[in-house]
Amino acid sequence: MQLTLIFQLQIALFVAFLLLVICIIKIWLQRKALEQYRKSTELFKQSVNGYQESVELFRQTINEYEFLLKKHKIDTSKSKAKVSQQSISPPPLQFKVTQEEIDINNKYLHSELIALTNNVKTANQLLVKQRQLYPGKSENWLLKQVISDLKLKKPQEQLRSKTPQTQIEVSLSPSSDTPLPDLIKMKRQPSKPKGVSKNNPLYKELLNLISGNEEIANRLITHQQQLNPDKLENWILEKVVGDIKRDRRV
């Protein structure tokens, strides 16, 4: 009788031990699941914050684009009517940040192209011609190529318009000793922004961010000066440097 009681007691203890082990394993699994859920929640919050920042950057670019259209008095109603008449399906939405950055850059380049031509129709025609010449290239490459061609043609056209016809005939005559102007150096000379000193530490910081390319730096500074004509030099430089750092963080 005593042996039976001892045996039953041992069985009860063993079952209790198994239940305790099972409870400990369940608690450990639950804690692990909660930890994974916490990490996934943090990642989701970070992705949402990044998406909101990209949307805000996109809105700022649209505002700048509309400001340039109003500044140059460009009417886009005709171009919108033409696009609406065509049965073109809209491109699929891209949720990647890199694609949004490309779209923002294309918007900025397109606004710069419109500012150079002062006409939306002319800008679109140049872009269509470039697309026909290089069908395999991306939209970003085509916009940069058209803008580069326009900037190379402008100094030569300005030189021709300012030079009288008689002066051109004398300079091209064989008996003239006057040397022709070096158009190559004139084309390569970057445009200098107004009132910006190269010795400014902010200007040097800007050059370090864009690998020392003065032409791009001057273009960005000139663009900000056009958008904010009443701001001082340091404010313009801080704005350009801040925009570049923010775009790289995104």
C-alpha positions in Angstrom: 0.0 0.0 0.0 2.8 2.4 0.9 4.6 1.5 -2.3 1.5 2.3 -4.4 1.2 5.7 -2.8 4.9 6.5 -3.3 4.6 5.5 -7.0 1.5 7.7 -7.5 3.2 10.6 -5.8 6.2 10.2 -8.1 3.9 10.2 -11.2 2.1 13.3 -9.9 5.4 15.1 -9.4 6.6 14.1 -12.9 3.4 15.4 -14.5 3.7 18.7 -12.5 7.3 19.1 -13.7 6.3 18.5 -17.3 3.5 21.1 -17.0 5.9 23.6 -15.5 8.4 23.1 -18.4 5.6 23.5 -20.9 4.5 26.7 -19.3 8.1 28.1 -19.3 8.4 27.3 -23.0 5.2 29.0 -23.8 6.2 32.1 -21.9 9.5 32.2 -23.7 7.9 31.8 -27.1 5.4 34.6 -26.3 8.2 37.0 -25.3 10.1 36.2 -28.4 7.0 36.9 -30.5 6.4 40.2 -28.7 10.0 41.3 -29.3 9.7 40.5 -33.0 6.4 42.5 -33.1 8.1 45.4 -31.4 10.9 45.5 -34.0 8.5 45.2 -36.9 6.5 48.1 -35.5 9.6 50.3 -35.2 10.6 49.5 -38.8 7.1 50.3 -40.0 7.2 53.7 -38.2 10.6 54.5 -39.8 9.2 53.6 -43.3 6.2 55.8 -42.7 8.4 58.7 -41.6 10.5 58.3 -44.7 7.5 58.3 -46.9 6.1 61.4 -45.3 9.4 63.2 -45.8 9.5 62.2 -49.5 5.9 63.4 -50.0 6.8 66.8 -48.4 9.9 67.1 -50.7 7.7 66.3 -53.7 5.2 69.0 -52.6 8.0 71.6 -52.3 9.2 70.7 -55.8 5.7 71.1 -57.2 5.4 74.5 -55.5 8.7 75.6 -57.0 7.6 74.3 -60.4 4.3 76.3 -60.2 6.2 79.4 -59.1 8.5 79.2 -62.2 5.4 78.8 -64.4 3.8 81.9 -62.9 7.1 83.9 -63.0 7.5 83.2 -66.7 3.8 83.6 -67.4 3.5 80.2 -69.0 0.0 78.8 -69.7 -0.2 75.1 -69.2 -3.9 74.7 -69.9 -3.3 73.9 -73.6 -0.8 71.2 -72.9 -3.1 69.7 -70.3 -6.0 69.7 -72.8 -3.9 67.9 -75.4 -2.9 65.2 -72.9 -6.4 64.7 -71.7 -7.6 64.2 -75.3 -5.2 61.3 -75.9 -6.1 57.9 -74.5 -2.9 57.4 -72.5 -3.0 55.3 -69.4 -1.3 56.8 -66.5 2.0 55.2 -65.4 1.9 52.8 -62.5 2.5 54.4 -59.1 6.0 53.8 -57.7 6.3 53.4 -54.0 10.1 53.2 -53.9 11.9 56.3 -52.7 14.5 56.1 -55.5 11.8 56.4 -58.2 10.2 59.4 -56.4 13.6 61.1 -56.3 14.0 60.5 -60.1 10.5 62.0 -60.7 11.4 65.0 -58.6 14.6 65.5 -60.5 12.8 65.2 -63.8 10.2 67.9 -62.6 13.1 70.2 -61.7 14.8 69.7 -65.0 11.6 70.2 -67.0 11.0 73.5 -65.2 14.5 74.5 -66.0 14.0 73.6 -69.7 10.7 75.7 -69.7 12.6 78.6 -68.1 15.3 78.4 -70.9 12.8 78.3 -73.7 10.1 80.5 -72.2 7.5 78.3 -73.9 6.0 75.0 -72.8 5.3 73.9 -76.4 8.8 74.6 -77.6 10.3 72.7 -74.6 8.1 69.7 -75.4 9.0 69.8 -79.1 12.7 69.8 -78.2 12.2 66.9 -75.9 10.3 64.9 -78.5 13.1 65.4 -81.1 15.7 64.3 -78.6 13.6 61.2 -77.7 13.4 60.3 -81.4 17.2 60.6 -81.8 17.9 58.5 -78.7 15.0 56.2 -78.2 16.7 54.0 -75.6 17.7 56.8 -73.2 15.8 57.6 -70.0 13.8 60.8 -69.5 16.4 62.2 -67.1 19.2 61.8 -69.7 17.1 63.4 -72.4 16.2 66.4 -70.3 19.8 67.0 -69.3 20.9 66.7 -73.0 18.4 69.2 -74.2 19.3 71.7 -71.4 23.0 71.3 -72.2 22.4 71.9 -75.9 20.4 75.1 -75.2 23.0 76.4 -72.8 25.7 75.9 -75.4 23.7 77.6 -78.1 22.7 80.7 -76.0 26.2 82.4 -75.7 26.7 82.1 -79.5 23.3 83.5 -80.3 23.8 86.4 -77.8 27.2 87.1 -79.4 25.6 87.2 -82.9 22.8 89.4 -81.8 25.1 91.9 -80.1 27.7 92.1 -82.9 26.8 94.4 -85.9 26.9 93.0 -89.4 29.7 95.3 -90.5 31.9 94.2 -87.6 31.3 90.5 -88.5 32.3 91.1 -92.2 35.5 92.9 -91.1 36.4 90.1 -88.6 35.9 87.4 -91.3 37.8 89.2 -94.0 41.2 87.8 -94.9 42.9 91.1 -94.5 41.8 91.7 -90.9 44.3 91.1 -88.1 41.7 91.0 -85.4 41.5 87.4 -83.8 38.2 85.7 -83.6 36.6 85.3 -80.1 37.3 82.0 -78.4 33.7 80.6 -78.3 34.8 77.4 -76.6 36.1 79.2 -73.6 32.9 81.3 -73.5 30.8 78.1 -73.5 32.8 76.4 -70.8 32.8 79.4 -68.5 30.3 78.7 -65.7 27.7 81.4 -64.9 28.5 83.3 -61.8 25.7 84.0 -59.3 25.2 87.5 -58.0 26.9 88.5 -54.7 28.3 85.2 -53.7 31.9 85.0 -52.5 34.0 82.0 -53.3 35.8 82.5 -50.0 32.6 81.9 -48.0 32.9 78.7 -45.9 29.3 77.8 -46.9 30.3 78.0 -50.6 33.3 75.8 -50.0 31.1 73.3 -48.1 28.7 73.3 -51.1 31.6 72.5 -53.5 32.7 69.6 -51.2 29.2 68.1 -51.4 29.1 68.2 -55.2 32.7 67.1 -55.8 34.0 70.6 -56.7 31.7 71.2 -59.7 31.4 75.0 -59.8 28.9 75.0 -62.7 26.3 72.9 -60.7 26.9 75.0 -57.6 26.4 78.3 -59.4 23.3 76.9 -61.1 21.8 75.8 -57.7 22.6 79.2 -56.1 21.2 81.1 -59.1 18.0 79.1 -58.9 17.6 79.8 -55.2 18.3 83.5 -55.8 15.5 83.6 -58.4 13.1 81.9 -55.9 14.1 84.1 -53.0 15.4 87.5 -54.4 15.1 89.3 -51.1 17.4 86.8 -49.1 21.0 87.4 -48.3 24.1 85.4 -49.4 24.4 83.2 -46.3 20.7 82.3 -46.3 20.9 81.2 -50.0 24.0 79.1 -49.3 22.5 77.5 -46.2 19.3 76.7 -48.2 21.2 75.0 -51.0 23.5 73.0 -48.6 20.5 72.0 -46.5 18.5 70.8 -49.5 21.5 68.7 -50.8 22.0 67.1 -47.3 18.3 66.4 -46.9 18.1 64.8 -50.4 21.0 62.5 -49.6 19.4 61.5 -46.3 16.2 60.5 -48.1 
